[in-house]
Amino acid sequence: MGIELRELLTWSRQRKWLASALVVLTLGVGILIGTVVSGRVSALPQLREVSTVPAPLAIPSPVQLSSTFGTIANRMEPAVVNISTTQVIERRRTPNRRQQQRPGQQDPFQDFFDRFFDFQEPQGPQRESSLGTGVVVDRSGYILTNNHVVEQATRIQVKLHNDPTRYNAKVVGRDEETDLAVIKIDVDKALPVARMGNSDAVQVGDWVLAFGSPFGLEATVTAGIVSAQDRGVGRQFQRFIQTDAAINPGNSGGPLVNMAGEVIGINTAIITRSTGFDGVGFALPSNTAINVYNQLIRSGKVTRGSIGITFQEDRSANPVLLKELGASSGIVVEDVKSGSPAEKAGLQPGDVIVEVNGSPVRTGSDLVNPIAATPIGGKVRVVYLRDKQRKDATLTVEDRTKIFPDAVARVEDEEDRPGEPEAAQFGMRVEALTPEIGRRLGMDATRGVLVTEVEPTSFADDIQMIRGDIIVEINRQPVTNLAEYRRLMSELRPGQNVMFRVQRRNPADGRFLTVFLAGVVPSPQQ
């Protein structure tokens, strides 16, 4: 009996626990079902409300994404400028234009003028405007940009960040070999400048930002990475940093910036099939730009050294050729200029240059760059192989323009070119008014000078001087010959008022009328 009682008590306790568990489970399921049903019921009015009445959008709290990019952009943009240039394209008259004119339409004076001075009447000087970018590198207004941005420009204007004024700029110097130029604006304040970096530290995969004015859209920033280095796609001295940061027309001359906010390149070119960005852009390394800039501000030109050899880099990369010549890498000399340092040192075609100043030569840049950077008269040590035998020589570097005068693109001042007419003043050229010219023009007197050319957008053009005018007075001082004209013009100073008295032929009846033209003498950069 005792055993049966204990079993009965145990069974009774188990039933109580089981009943309690069932009650708890039932309550839990009920609560869950009630919550779900309640939520659905409460959601139905909201769904109906959303479907009928649109809820207003709320502006979320600002979240700063990629704060590094934003910080760099805010610091760099004040030093990036927009450059606009004006170029004048002269379109000459076609040979049959005179034949197309009806009798009575020709101006006999103009006909004589064209024949006598061997000029052809242009169909009208056509102005072309272009946009580019520059970066301020000196607080006094020196700006680094691309040569192709300012080349052949008759007027260069610079617009600073958040400044509506357009400042006239003058060219300090240009280097066609690297497509770099330095221009300067005169301002009455210190300008923000960009910090230059060392492009030797750049690695493939580095993040970079490209600044500029693509398609004229100022203060534009694009991001990408360095996709390649030492890319040669231009002239001999152009070895580029390749990037996939978007570079488009108008970005030229703008800075390529690393994540330290330093300029490590000057945006220069793109490869494209559509005239727009196709994912490949090129920037000239900052170390090259710094070297060119320093020479341009010092002397207005870039001087490069040479030892007087020529080579083809693609042929030097032929492993079979190098093996036959006994080298694993190097540059094969193809020609040695007569009288050059290389000839004086005994170098010959077929030699393989493997070292310059102790550094190995694997590419053309490895050979050319250290020699070009050596001051004229400086020494370089070259190691080369001949008949698989190692030899060395010390050479004195000479001016590349003197060794290869025909192969070097040089920028010369107009007045230094033999056979050229004297430089234009205020955008106009004049000739002496000789008795023969006076007689052909139908003039009894030959006092004054004859205007033979007026440059569009120039000061002379602005005051409405035209070709064929005869200047007889400057500021009420008589001009009787070319010498007096030059003297009076040399006495004019920027900011001074000047008045020209000219004789101008009336095409209607051939008579010469007196016309007064006046303006404010421009500063040299204008």
Secondary structure, 3 states (H helix, E strand, C coil): CHHHHHHHHHHHHHHHHHHHHHHHHHHHHHHHHHHHHHHHHHHHHHHHHHHHCCCCCCCCCCCCCCHHHHHHHHHHHHHEEEEEEEEEECCECCCCHHHHCCCCCCCHHHHHHHHHCCCCCECCCEEEEEEEEEEEEECCCEEEEEHHHHCCCCEEEEECCCCCCEEEEEEEEEECCCCEEEEEECCCCCCCCCEECCHHHCCCCCEEEEEECHHHCCCEEEEEEEEEEEECCCCCCCCEEEECCCCCCCCCCCEEECCCCEEEEEEEEECCCCCCCCCCEEEEEHHHHHHHHHHHHHHCCCCCEECCEECCHHHHCCHHHHHHCCCCCCEECCEECCCCHHHHCCCCCCCEEEEECCEECCCHHHHHHHHHHCCCCCEEEEEEEECCEEEEEEEECEEHHHHCCCCCCCCCCHHHCCCCCCCCECCEEEEECCHHHHHHHCCCCCCCEEEEEECCCCHHHHCCCCCCCEEEEECCEECCCHHHHHHHHHCCCCCCEEEEEEEEECCCCCCEEEEEEEEECCCCCC
